[in-house]
Amino acid sequence: MARTDTTVLVGQPGDQFKVRFPDGLRESLKVAAKANKRSVNAEVVSRLEASFQTSSALNGEIAAMIAQHVDAEVQRRLREIALKIGGAQ
């Protein structure tokens, strides 16, 4: 009996999402899942979650670098202004 899109898996929380994989990707996922000792579904979820964490971490690092640059630039300009009006360095 073929499974239909309306099949509900008891005890499996979460939304189901149908995906079309390019040729070879399903097999690559199977190999990776086996190497990581998890199901193909768990492998896909793990990789998706990691991609969002990487993006969030990277965005945080970029924001910190921008803030550091802005702070340094503000300090530089304040020193220039202080020198022009005869203030301390």
Number of C-alpha atoms within 10 A of each C-alpha: 3 4 7 7 9 7 8 11 9 6 6 8 8 7 5 12 6 6 6 7 9 7 8 8 11 13 12 12 16 17 14 16 18 13 9 12 11 14 14 19 12 13 19 16 12 13 12 11 11 12 12 11 12 11 11 12 12 12 12 12 12 12 12 12 12 12 12 12 12 12 12 12 12 12 12 12 12 13 14 14 13 13 12 9 8 9 10 7 9
